[in-house]
Amino acid sequence: MIQLTINGQPQQFESPINVTQLIDHLELHGKRIAIERNGEIIPRSQFSEQTLSHGDQLEVVVAVGGG
């Protein structure tokens, strides 16, 4: 089991997951988002390659349009 902190909230997962799986879990698929892992932005092209580790601190920002 791994524990991640997502936007300041602890969450536990049964097994390691990658960023793409996290996006699906958070029901953010198809939205314009930015994800920071331990202070570094993860490029969208690397979402499926980045496996998250126990203790990772994540900030997930969803872009909101408006005018």
PDB file of N, CA, C, O and CB in Angstrom:
ATOM      1  N   MET A   1       0.844  -1.177   0.000  1.00  0.00           N
ATOM      2  CA  MET A   1       0.000   0.000   0.000  1.00  0.00           C
ATOM      3  C   MET A   1       0.894   1.247   0.000  1.00  0.00           C
ATOM      4  O   MET A   1       1.901   1.301   0.706  1.00  0.00           O
ATOM      5  CB  MET A   1      -0.963  -0.006   1.226  1.00  0.00           C
ATOM      6  N   ILE A   2       0.511   2.239  -0.797  1.00  0.00           N
ATOM      7  CA  ILE A   2       1.270   3.487  -0.821  1.00  0.00           C
ATOM      8  C   ILE A   2       0.359   4.640  -0.414  1.00  0.00           C
ATOM      9  O   ILE A   2      -0.849   4.614  -0.648  1.00  0.00           O
ATOM     10  CB  ILE A   2       1.882   3.739  -2.226  1.00  0.00           C
ATOM     11  N   GLN A   3       0.964   5.641   0.195  1.00  0.00           N
ATOM     12  CA  GLN A   3       0.220   6.834   0.568  1.00  0.00           C
ATOM     13  C   GLN A   3       0.771   8.020  -0.200  1.00  0.00           C
ATOM     14  O   GLN A   3       1.980   8.248  -0.238  1.00  0.00           O
ATOM     15  CB  GLN A   3       0.291   7.085   2.093  1.00  0.00           C
ATOM     16  N   LEU A   4      -0.134   8.770  -0.812  1.00  0.00           N
ATOM     17  CA  LEU A   4       0.204   9.988  -1.526  1.00  0.00           C
ATOM     18  C   LEU A   4      -0.525  11.143  -0.856  1.00  0.00           C
ATOM     19  O   LEU A   4      -1.580  10.952  -0.252  1.00  0.00           O
ATOM     20  CB  LEU A   4      -0.166   9.883  -3.039  1.00  0.00           C
ATOM     21  N   THR A   5       0.036  12.336  -0.965  1.00  0.00           N
ATOM     22  CA  THR A   5      -0.661  13.529  -0.515  1.00  0.00           C
ATOM     23  C   THR A   5      -1.030  14.305  -1.766  1.00  0.00           C
ATOM     24  O   THR A   5      -0.159  14.751  -2.513  1.00  0.00           O
ATOM     25  CB  THR A   5       0.215  14.393   0.477  1.00  0.00           C
ATOM     26  N   ILE A   6      -2.341  14.463  -1.989  1.00  0.00           N
ATOM     27  CA  ILE A   6      -2.847  15.117  -3.192  1.00  0.00           C
ATOM     28  C   ILE A   6      -3.580  16.383  -2.774  1.00  0.00           C
ATOM     29  O   ILE A   6      -4.607  16.333  -2.097  1.00  0.00           O
ATOM     30  CB  ILE A   6      -3.786  14.166  -4.006  1.00  0.00           C
ATOM     31  N   ASN A   7      -3.030  17.518  -3.192  1.00  0.00           N
ATOM     32  CA  ASN A   7      -3.591  18.825  -2.806  1.00  0.00           C
ATOM     33  C   ASN A   7      -3.801  18.908  -1.289  1.00  0.00           C
ATOM     34  O   ASN A   7      -4.823  19.399  -0.811  1.00  0.00           O
ATOM     35  CB  ASN A   7      -4.934  19.073  -3.539  1.00  0.00           C
ATOM     36  N   GLY A   8      -2.808  18.417  -0.554  1.00  0.00           N
ATOM     37  CA  GLY A   8      -2.833  18.509   0.904  1.00  0.00           C
ATOM     38  C   GLY A   8      -3.617  17.427   1.613  1.00  0.00           C
ATOM     39  O   GLY A   8      -3.651  17.402   2.843  1.00  0.00           O
ATOM     40  N   GLN A   9      -4.251  16.526   0.866  1.00  0.00           N
ATOM     41  CA  GLN A   9      -5.075  15.471   1.459  1.00  0.00           C
ATOM     42  C   GLN A   9      -4.419  14.107   1.274  1.00  0.00           C
ATOM     43  O   GLN A   9      -4.093  13.737   0.146  1.00  0.00           O
ATOM     44  CB  GLN A   9      -6.483  15.471   0.839  1.00  0.00           C
ATOM     45  N   PRO A  10      -4.218  13.350   2.353  1.00  0.00           N
ATOM     46  CA  PRO A  10      -3.635  12.010   2.208  1.00  0.00           C
ATOM     47  C   PRO A  10      -4.607  11.054   1.541  1.00  0.00           C
ATOM     48  O   PRO A  10      -5.800  11.044   1.844  1.00  0.00           O
ATOM     49  CB  PRO A  10      -3.220  11.458   3.570  1.00  0.00           C
ATOM     50  N   GLN A  11      -4.080  10.250   0.627  1.00  0.00           N
ATOM     51  CA  GLN A  11      -4.872   9.207  -0.033  1.00  0.00           C
ATOM     52  C   GLN A  11      -4.023   7.954  -0.117  1.00  0.00           C
ATOM     53  O   GLN A  11      -2.814   8.022  -0.339  1.00  0.00           O
ATOM     54  CB  GLN A  11      -5.349   9.658  -1.458  1.00  0.00           C
ATOM     55  N   GLN A  12      -4.670   6.798   0.065  1.00  0.00           N
ATOM     56  CA  GLN A  12      -3.961   5.528   0.005  1.00  0.00           C
ATOM     57  C   GLN A  12      -4.413   4.728  -1.204  1.00  0.00           C
ATOM     58  O   GLN A  12      -5.572   4.774  -1.617  1.00  0.00           O
ATOM     59  CB  GLN A  12      -4.181   4.722   1.289  1.00  0.00           C
ATOM     60  N   PHE A  13      -3.446   3.987  -1.763  1.00  0.00           N
ATOM     61  CA  PHE A  13      -3.702   3.136  -2.921  1.00  0.00           C
ATOM     62  C   PHE A  13      -3.124   1.764  -2.631  1.00  0.00           C
ATOM     63  O   PHE A  13      -2.100   1.638  -1.959  1.00  0.00           O
ATOM     64  CB  PHE A  13      -3.090   3.741  -4.226  1.00  0.00           C
ATOM     65  N   GLU A  14      -3.788   0.737  -3.143  1.00  0.00           N
ATOM     66  CA  GLU A  14      -3.375  -0.646  -2.898  1.00  0.00           C
ATOM     67  C   GLU A  14      -2.002  -0.968  -3.469  1.00  0.00           C
ATOM     68  O   GLU A  14      -1.236  -1.730  -2.878  1.00  0.00           O
ATOM     69  CB  GLU A  14      -4.390  -1.590  -3.480  1.00  0.00           C
ATOM     70  N   SER A  15      -1.697  -0.378  -4.628  1.00  0.00           N
ATOM     71  CA  SER A  15      -0.424  -0.664  -5.283  1.00  0.00           C
ATOM     72  C   SER A  15       0.051   0.600  -5.987  1.00  0.00           C
ATOM     73  O   SER A  15      -0.724   1.537  -6.174  1.00  0.00           O
ATOM     74  CB  SER A  15      -0.559  -1.850  -6.292  1.00  0.00           C
ATOM     75  N   PRO A  16       1.330   0.628  -6.380  1.00  0.00           N
ATOM     76  CA  PRO A  16       1.827   1.809  -7.094  1.00  0.00           C
ATOM     77  C   PRO A  16       1.009   2.071  -8.359  1.00  0.00           C
ATOM     78  O   PRO A  16       0.577   1.140  -9.039  1.00  0.00           O
ATOM     79  CB  PRO A  16       3.313   1.631  -7.455  1.00  0.00           C
ATOM     80  N   ILE A  17       0.805   3.345  -8.658  1.00  0.00           N
ATOM     81  CA  ILE A  17       0.066   3.734  -9.847  1.00  0.00           C
ATOM     82  C   ILE A  17       0.860   4.787 -10.603  1.00  0.00           C
ATOM     83  O   ILE A  17       1.725   5.457 -10.038  1.00  0.00           O
ATOM     84  CB  ILE A  17      -1.342   4.261  -9.480  1.00  0.00           C
ATOM     85  N   ASN A  18       0.553   4.923 -11.888  1.00  0.00           N
ATOM     86  CA  ASN A  18       1.200   5.987 -12.647  1.00  0.00           C
ATOM     87  C   ASN A  18       0.263   7.197 -12.693  1.00  0.00           C
ATOM     88  O   ASN A  18      -0.871   7.126 -12.221  1.00  0.00           O
ATOM     89  CB  ASN A  18       1.568   5.506 -14.091  1.00  0.00           C
ATOM     90  N   VAL A  19       0.733   8.286 -13.252  1.00  0.00           N
ATOM     91  CA  VAL A  19      -0.037   9.526 -13.263  1.00  0.00           C
ATOM     92  C   VAL A  19      -1.322   9.374 -14.073  1.00  0.00           C
ATOM     93  O   VAL A  19      -2.356   9.916 -13.683  1.00  0.00           O
ATOM     94  CB  VAL A  19       0.807  10.667 -13.830  1.00  0.00           C
ATOM     95  N   THR A  20      -1.281   8.657 -15.176  1.00  0.00           N
ATOM     96  CA  THR A  20      -2.478   8.436 -15.982  1.00  0.00           C
ATOM     97  C   THR A  20      -3.554   7.715 -15.166  1.00  0.00           C
ATOM     98  O   THR A  20      -4.729   8.077 -15.231  1.00  0.00           O
ATOM     99  CB  THR A  20      -2.132   7.625 -17.244  1.00  0.00           C
ATOM    100  N   GLN A  21      -3.160   6.708 -14.406  1.00  0.00           N
ATOM    101  CA  GLN A  21      -4.103   5.987 -13.559  1.00  0.00           C
ATOM    102  C   GLN A  21      -4.660   6.893 -12.456  1.00  0.00           C
ATOM    103  O   GLN A  21      -5.832   6.793 -12.095  1.00  0.00           O
ATOM    104  CB  GLN A  21      -3.428   4.756 -12.942  1.00  0.00           C
ATOM    105  N   LEU A  22      -3.819   7.765 -11.932  1.00  0.00           N
ATOM    106  CA  LEU A  22      -4.276   8.716 -10.915  1.00  0.00           C
ATOM    107  C   LEU A  22      -5.334   9.652 -11.500  1.00  0.00           C
ATOM    108  O   LEU A  22      -6.348   9.924 -10.856  1.00  0.00           O
ATOM    109  CB  LEU A  22      -3.086   9.532 -10.358  1.00  0.00           C
ATOM    110  N   ILE A  23      -5.103  10.140 -12.703  1.00  0.00           N
ATOM    111  CA  ILE A  23      -6.059  11.029 -13.369  1.00  0.00           C
ATOM    112  C   ILE A  23      -7.401  10.323 -13.527  1.00  0.00           C
ATOM    113  O   ILE A  23      -8.451  10.923 -13.294  1.00  0.00           O
ATOM    114  CB  ILE A  23      -5.522  11.482 -14.751  1.00  0.00           C
ATOM    115  N   ASP A  24      -7.371   9.050 -13.922  1.00  0.00           N
ATOM    116  CA  ASP A  24      -8.610   8.276 -14.048  1.00  0.00           C
ATOM    117  C   ASP A  24      -9.292   8.118 -12.681  1.00  0.00           C
ATOM    118  O   ASP A  24     -10.510   8.252 -12.565  1.00  0.00           O
ATOM    119  CB  ASP A  24      -8.318   6.884 -14.665  1.00  0.00           C
ATOM    120  N   HIS A  25      -8.492   7.832 -11.657  1.00  0.00           N
ATOM    121  CA  HIS A  25      -9.024   7.664 -10.299  1.00  0.00           C
ATOM    122  C   HIS A  25      -9.703   8.946  -9.814  1.00  0.00           C
ATOM    123  O   HIS A  25     -10.747   8.891  -9.164  1.00  0.00           O
ATOM    124  CB  HIS A  25      -7.896   7.262  -9.327  1.00  0.00           C
ATOM    125  N   LEU A  26      -9.112  10.090 -10.129  1.00  0.00           N
ATOM    126  CA  LEU A  26      -9.663  11.382  -9.711  1.00  0.00           C
ATOM    127  C   LEU A  26     -10.766  11.885 -10.654  1.00  0.00           C
ATOM    128  O   LEU A  26     -11.322  12.964 -10.450  1.00  0.00           O
ATOM    129  CB  LEU A  26      -8.548  12.415  -9.632  1.00  0.00           C
ATOM    130  N   GLU A  27     -11.070  11.103 -11.670  1.00  0.00           N
ATOM    131  CA  GLU A  27     -12.093  11.429 -12.667  1.00  0.00           C
ATOM    132  C   GLU A  27     -11.809  12.760 -13.357  1.00  0.00           C
ATOM    133  O   GLU A  27     -12.702  13.586 -13.545  1.00  0.00           O
ATOM    134  CB  GLU A  27     -13.470  11.469 -12.013  1.00  0.00           C
ATOM    135  N   LEU A  28     -10.539  12.946 -13.730  1.00  0.00           N
ATOM    136  CA  LEU A  28     -10.113  14.165 -14.413  1.00  0.00           C
ATOM    137  C   LEU A  28      -9.725  13.917 -15.864  1.00  0.00           C
ATOM    138  O   LEU A  28      -9.197  14.814 -16.522  1.00  0.00           O
ATOM    139  CB  LEU A  28      -8.951  14.787 -13.679  1.00  0.00           C
ATOM    140  N   HIS A  29      -9.978  12.721 -16.371  1.00  0.00           N
ATOM    141  CA  HIS A  29      -9.608  12.380 -17.739  1.00  0.00           C
ATOM    142  C   HIS A  29     -10.317  13.316 -18.720  1.00  0.00           C
ATOM    143  O   HIS A  29     -11.529  13.512 -18.631  1.00  0.00           O
ATOM    144  CB  HIS A  29      -9.956  10.904 -18.046  1.00  0.00           C
ATOM    145  N   GLY A  30      -9.566  13.884 -19.643  1.00  0.00           N
ATOM    146  CA  GLY A  30     -10.123  14.770 -20.651  1.00  0.00           C
ATOM    147  C   GLY A  30     -10.146  16.234 -20.248  1.00  0.00           C
ATOM    148  O   GLY A  30     -10.505  17.093 -21.054  1.00  0.00           O
ATOM    149  N   LYS A  31      -9.764  16.530 -19.002  1.00  0.00           N
ATOM    150  CA  LYS A  31      -9.730  17.920 -18.561  1.00  0.00           C
ATOM    151  C   LYS A  31      -8.321  18.472 -18.702  1.00  0.00           C
ATOM    152  O   LYS A  31      -7.347  17.720 -18.738  1.00  0.00           O
ATOM    153  CB  LYS A  31     -10.215  18.047 -17.105  1.00  0.00           C
ATOM    154  N   ARG A  32      -8.226  19.784 -18.782  1.00  0.00           N
ATOM    155  CA  ARG A  32      -6.918  20.445 -18.877  1.00  0.00           C
ATOM    156  C   ARG A  32      -6.357  20.582 -17.463  1.00  0.00           C
ATOM    157  O   ARG A  32      -6.866  21.352 -16.649  1.00  0.00           O
ATOM    158  CB  ARG A  32      -7.029  21.855 -19.583  1.00  0.00           C
ATOM    159  N   ILE A  33      -5.299  19.820 -17.189  1.00  0.00           N
ATOM    160  CA  ILE A  33      -4.728  19.817 -15.846  1.00  0.00           C
ATOM    161  C   ILE A  33      -3.220  19.955 -15.899  1.00  0.00           C
ATOM    162  O   ILE A  33      -2.582  19.705 -16.922  1.00  0.00           O
ATOM    163  CB  ILE A  33      -5.112  18.542 -15.104  1.00  0.00           C
ATOM    164  N   ALA A  34      -2.669  20.361 -14.763  1.00  0.00           N
ATOM    165  CA  ALA A  34      -1.221  20.357 -14.561  1.00  0.00           C
ATOM    166  C   ALA A  34      -0.988  19.601 -13.255  1.00  0.00           C
ATOM    167  O   ALA A  34      -1.743  19.744 -12.294  1.00  0.00           O
ATOM    168  CB  ALA A  34      -0.610  21.837 -14.515  1.00  0.00           C
ATOM    169  N   ILE A  35       0.071  18.795 -13.240  1.00  0.00           N
ATOM    170  CA  ILE A  35       0.390  18.025 -12.044  1.00  0.00           C
ATOM    171  C   ILE A  35       1.838  18.287 -11.647  1.00  0.00           C
ATOM    172  O   ILE A  35       2.764  18.187 -12.452  1.00  0.00           O
ATOM    173  CB  ILE A  35       0.150  16.510 -12.277  1.00  0.00           C
ATOM    174  N   GLU A  36       1.990  18.627 -10.371  1.00  0.00           N
ATOM    175  CA  GLU A  36       3.315  18.851  -9.794  1.00  0.00           C
ATOM    176  C   GLU A  36       3.589  17.719  -8.816  1.00  0.00           C
ATOM    177  O   GLU A  36       2.757  17.404  -7.965  1.00  0.00           O
ATOM    178  CB  GLU A  36       3.411  20.254  -9.085  1.00  0.00           C
ATOM    179  N   ARG A  37       4.752  17.117  -8.944  1.00  0.00           N
ATOM    180  CA  ARG A  37       5.150  16.014  -8.066  1.00  0.00           C
ATOM    181  C   ARG A  37       6.398  16.437  -7.311  1.00  0.00           C
ATOM    182  O   ARG A  37       7.444  16.674  -7.916  1.00  0.00           O
ATOM    183  CB  ARG A  37       5.403  14.695  -8.876  1.00  0.00           C
ATOM    184  N   ASN A  38       6.293  16.530  -6.014  1.00  0.00           N
ATOM    185  CA  ASN A  38       7.427  16.904  -5.161  1.00  0.00           C
ATOM    186  C   ASN A  38       8.123  18.176  -5.665  1.00  0.00           C
ATOM    187  O   ASN A  38       9.351  18.267  -5.668  1.00  0.00           O
ATOM    188  CB  ASN A  38       8.436  15.748  -5.092  1.00  0.00           C
ATOM    189  N   GLY A  39       7.317  19.147  -6.089  1.00  0.00           N
ATOM    190  CA  GLY A  39       7.849  20.443  -6.497  1.00  0.00           C
ATOM    191  C   GLY A  39       8.235  20.568  -7.962  1.00  0.00           C
ATOM    192  O   GLY A  39       8.696  21.629  -8.382  1.00  0.00           O
ATOM    193  N   GLU A  40       8.059  19.512  -8.750  1.00  0.00           N
ATOM    194  CA  GLU A  40       8.415  19.562 -10.167  1.00  0.00           C
ATOM    195  C   GLU A  40       7.212  19.219 -11.038  1.00  0.00           C
ATOM    196  O   GLU A  40       6.500  18.247 -10.782  1.00  0.00           O
ATOM    197  CB  GLU A  40       9.577  18.602 -10.464  1.00  0.00           C
ATOM    198  N   ILE A  41       6.996  20.035 -12.075  1.00  0.00           N
ATOM    199  CA  ILE A  41       5.892  19.791 -13.006  1.00  0.00           C
ATOM    200  C   ILE A  41       6.187  18.532 -13.823  1.00  0.00           C
ATOM    201  O   ILE A  41       7.306  18.342 -14.302  1.00  0.00           O
ATOM    202  CB  ILE A  41       5.672  21.021 -13.944  1.00  0.00           C
ATOM    203  N   ILE A  42       5.181  17.680 -13.977  1.00  0.00           N
ATOM    204  CA  ILE A  42       5.317  16.483 -14.813  1.00  0.00           C
ATOM    205  C   ILE A  42       4.776  16.823 -16.196  1.00  0.00           C
ATOM    206  O   ILE A  42       3.607  17.187 -16.328  1.00  0.00           O
ATOM    207  CB  ILE A  42       4.556  15.247 -14.190  1.00  0.00           C
ATOM    208  N   PRO A  43       5.609  16.711 -17.229  1.00  0.00           N
ATOM    209  CA  PRO A  43       5.106  16.958 -18.588  1.00  0.00           C
ATOM    210  C   PRO A  43       4.026  15.946 -18.953  1.00  0.00           C
ATOM    211  O   PRO A  43       4.129  14.765 -18.620  1.00  0.00           O
ATOM    212  CB  PRO A  43       6.258  16.896 -19.615  1.00  0.00           C
ATOM    213  N   ARG A  44       2.994  16.417 -19.637  1.00  0.00           N
ATOM    214  CA  ARG A  44       1.878  15.548 -20.035  1.00  0.00           C
ATOM    215  C   ARG A  44       2.377  14.322 -20.800  1.00  0.00           C
ATOM    216  O   ARG A  44       1.810  13.238 -20.662  1.00  0.00           O
ATOM    217  CB  ARG A  44       0.871  16.331 -20.897  1.00  0.00           C
ATOM    218  N   SER A  45       3.415  14.478 -21.592  1.00  0.00           N
ATOM    219  CA  SER A  45       3.943  13.367 -22.387  1.00  0.00           C
ATOM    220  C   SER A  45       4.521  12.249 -21.517  1.00  0.00           C
ATOM    221  O   SER A  45       4.748  11.141 -22.003  1.00  0.00           O
ATOM    222  CB  SER A  45       5.013  13.877 -23.338  1.00  0.00           C
ATOM    223  N   GLN A  46       4.758  12.535 -20.228  1.00  0.00           N
ATOM    224  CA  GLN A  46       5.339  11.535 -19.332  1.00  0.00           C
ATOM    225  C   GLN A  46       4.342  10.968 -18.323  1.00  0.00           C
ATOM    226  O   GLN A  46       4.733  10.190 -17.452  1.00  0.00           O
ATOM    227  CB  GLN A  46       6.499  12.136 -18.596  1.00  0.00           C
ATOM    228  N   PHE A  47       3.075  11.336 -18.418  1.00  0.00           N
ATOM    229  CA  PHE A  47       2.085  10.871 -17.444  1.00  0.00           C
ATOM    230  C   PHE A  47       2.067   9.351 -17.313  1.00  0.00           C
ATOM    231  O   PHE A  47       2.047   8.828 -16.199  1.00  0.00           O
ATOM    232  CB  PHE A  47       0.705  11.363 -17.834  1.00  0.00           C
ATOM    233  N   SER A  48       2.073   8.641 -18.434  1.00  0.00           N
ATOM    234  CA  SER A  48       1.977   7.173 -18.357  1.00  0.00           C
ATOM    235  C   SER A  48       3.282   6.531 -17.892  1.00  0.00           C
ATOM    236  O   SER A  48       3.279   5.373 -17.473  1.00  0.00           O
ATOM    237  CB  SER A  48       1.585   6.602 -19.716  1.00  0.00           C
ATOM    238  N   GLU A  49       4.391   7.257 -17.956  1.00  0.00           N
ATOM    239  CA  GLU A  49       5.699   6.716 -17.573  1.00  0.00           C
ATOM    240  C   GLU A  49       6.051   6.998 -16.118  1.00  0.00           C
ATOM    241  O   GLU A  49       6.918   6.329 -15.556  1.00  0.00           O
ATOM    242  CB  GLU A  49       6.775   7.286 -18.468  1.00  0.00           C
ATOM    243  N   GLN A  50       5.400   7.969 -15.502  1.00  0.00           N
ATOM    244  CA  GLN A  50       5.733   8.388 -14.141  1.00  0.00           C
ATOM    245  C   GLN A  50       4.966   7.564 -13.116  1.00  0.00           C
ATOM    246  O   GLN A  50       3.775   7.787 -12.899  1.00  0.00           O
ATOM    247  CB  GLN A  50       5.432   9.880 -13.950  1.00  0.00           C
ATOM    248  N   THR A  51       5.650   6.609 -12.484  1.00  0.00           N
ATOM    249  CA  THR A  51       5.041   5.819 -11.418  1.00  0.00           C
ATOM    250  C   THR A  51       5.195   6.574 -10.109  1.00  0.00           C
ATOM    251  O   THR A  51       6.289   7.020  -9.762  1.00  0.00           O
ATOM    252  CB  THR A  51       5.683   4.401 -11.323  1.00  0.00           C
ATOM    253  N   LEU A  52       4.104   6.711  -9.394  1.00  0.00           N
ATOM    254  CA  LEU A  52       4.104   7.453  -8.143  1.00  0.00           C
ATOM    255  C   LEU A  52       4.594   6.557  -7.009  1.00  0.00           C
ATOM    256  O   LEU A  52       4.344   5.352  -7.006  1.00  0.00           O
ATOM    257  CB  LEU A  52       2.696   8.003  -7.833  1.00  0.00           C
ATOM    258  N   SER A  53       5.293   7.155  -6.051  1.00  0.00           N
ATOM    259  CA  SER A  53       5.901   6.408  -4.953  1.00  0.00           C
ATOM    260  C   SER A  53       5.299   6.824  -3.620  1.00  0.00           C
ATOM    261  O   SER A  53       4.766   7.924  -3.478  1.00  0.00           O
ATOM    262  CB  SER A  53       7.419   6.615  -4.935  1.00  0.00           C
ATOM    263  N   HIS A  54       5.394   5.931  -2.653  1.00  0.00           N
ATOM    264  CA  HIS A  54       4.924   6.205  -1.300  1.00  0.00           C
ATOM    265  C   HIS A  54       5.534   7.513  -0.801  1.00  0.00           C
ATOM    266  O   HIS A  54       6.746   7.713  -0.871  1.00  0.00           O
ATOM    267  CB  HIS A  54       5.279   5.036  -0.345  1.00  0.00           C
ATOM    268  N   GLY A  55       4.684   8.391  -0.302  1.00  0.00           N
ATOM    269  CA  GLY A  55       5.154   9.658   0.252  1.00  0.00           C
ATOM    270  C   GLY A  55       5.193  10.816  -0.727  1.00  0.00           C
ATOM    271  O   GLY A  55       5.481  11.945  -0.329  1.00  0.00           O
ATOM    272  N   ASP A  56       4.907  10.562  -2.005  1.00  0.00           N
ATOM    273  CA  ASP A  56       4.923  11.662  -2.986  1.00  0.00           C
ATOM    274  C   ASP A  56       3.897  12.727  -2.601  1.00  0.00           C
ATOM    275  O   ASP A  56       2.798  12.429  -2.135  1.00  0.00           O
ATOM    276  CB  ASP A  56       4.630  11.128  -4.418  1.00  0.00           C
ATOM    277  N   GLN A  57       4.305  13.984  -2.816  1.00  0.00           N
ATOM    278  CA  GLN A  57       3.430  15.133  -2.595  1.00  0.00           C
ATOM    279  C   GLN A  57       3.012  15.647  -3.968  1.00  0.00           C
ATOM    280  O   GLN A  57       3.859  16.028  -4.776  1.00  0.00           O
ATOM    281  CB  GLN A  57       4.144  16.262  -1.745  1.00  0.00           C
ATOM    282  N   LEU A  58       1.705  15.658  -4.231  1.00  0.00           N
ATOM    283  CA  LEU A  58       1.193  16.056  -5.536  1.00  0.00           C
ATOM    284  C   LEU A  58       0.277  17.273  -5.412  1.00  0.00           C
ATOM    285  O   LEU A  58      -0.498  17.405  -4.465  1.00  0.00           O
ATOM    286  CB  LEU A  58       0.443  14.892  -6.193  1.00  0.00           C
ATOM    287  N   GLU A  59       0.395  18.141  -6.388  1.00  0.00           N
ATOM    288  CA  GLU A  59      -0.553  19.250  -6.529  1.00  0.00           C
ATOM    289  C   GLU A  59      -1.178  19.082  -7.901  1.00  0.00           C
ATOM    290  O   GLU A  59      -0.470  19.017  -8.906  1.00  0.00           O
ATOM    291  CB  GLU A  59       0.148  20.678  -6.363  1.00  0.00           C
ATOM    292  N   VAL A  60      -2.490  19.011  -7.948  1.00  0.00           N
ATOM    293  CA  VAL A  60      -3.227  18.852  -9.193  1.00  0.00           C
ATOM    294  C   VAL A  60      -4.041  20.123  -9.400  1.00  0.00           C
ATOM    295  O   VAL A  60      -4.864  20.495  -8.564  1.00  0.00           O
ATOM    296  CB  VAL A  60      -4.148  17.573  -9.166  1.00  0.00           C
ATOM    297  N   VAL A  61      -3.794  20.784 -10.536  1.00  0.00           N
ATOM    298  CA  VAL A  61      -4.482  22.030 -10.842  1.00  0.00           C
ATOM    299  C   VAL A  61      -5.304  21.816 -12.108  1.00  0.00           C
ATOM    300  O   VAL A  61      -4.785  21.371 -13.132  1.00  0.00           O
ATOM    301  CB  VAL A  61      -3.470  23.213 -11.015  1.00  0.00           C
ATOM    302  N   VAL A  62      -6.592  22.137 -12.025  1.00  0.00           N
ATOM    303  CA  VAL A  62      -7.483  22.020 -13.169  1.00  0.00           C
ATOM    304  C   VAL A  62      -7.695  23.415 -13.745  1.00  0.00           C
ATOM    305  O   VAL A  62      -8.100  24.334 -13.033  1.00  0.00           O
ATOM    306  CB  VAL A  62      -8.843  21.357 -12.768  1.00  0.00           C
ATOM    307  N   ALA A  63      -7.418  23.569 -15.052  1.00  0.00           N
ATOM    308  CA  ALA A  63      -7.609  24.853 -15.727  1.00  0.00           C
ATOM    309  C   ALA A  63      -9.092  25.132 -15.870  1.00  0.00           C
ATOM    310  O   ALA A  63      -9.868  24.267 -16.278  1.00  0.00           O
ATOM    311  CB  ALA A  63      -6.917  24.863 -17.112  1.00  0.00           C
ATOM    312  N   VAL A  64      -9.475  26.365 -15.525  1.00  0.00           N
ATOM    313  CA  VAL A  64     -10.865  26.780 -15.649  1.00  0.00           C
ATOM    314  C   VAL A  64     -10.927  27.949 -16.601  1.00  0.00           C
ATOM    315  O   VAL A  64     -10.247  28.956 -16.409  1.00  0.00           O
ATOM    316  CB  VAL A  64     -11.475  27.150 -14.272  1.00  0.00           C
ATOM    317  N   GLY A  65     -11.746  27.813 -17.632  1.00  0.00           N
ATOM    318  CA  GLY A  65     -11.897  28.894 -18.594  1.00  0.00           C
ATOM    319  C   GLY A  65     -13.030  29.817 -18.185  1.00  0.00           C
ATOM    320  O   GLY A  65     -13.913  29.451 -17.409  1.00  0.00           O
ATOM    321  N   GLY A  66     -12.979  30.981 -18.710  1.00  0.00           N
ATOM    322  CA  GLY A  66     -14.048  31.924 -18.402  1.00  0.00           C
ATOM    323  C   GLY A  66     -13.760  33.266 -19.033  1.00  0.00           C
ATOM    324  O   GLY A  66     -12.705  33.469 -19.634  1.00  0.00           O
ATOM    325  N   GLY A  67     -14.650  34.131 -18.902  1.00  0.00           N
ATOM    326  CA  GLY A  67     -14.408  35.421 -19.512  1.00  0.00           C
ATOM    327  C   GLY A  67     -15.240  36.430 -18.897  1.00  0.00           C
ATOM    328  O   GLY A  67     -15.179  37.598 -19.280  1.00  0.00           O
TER     329      GLY A  67
END
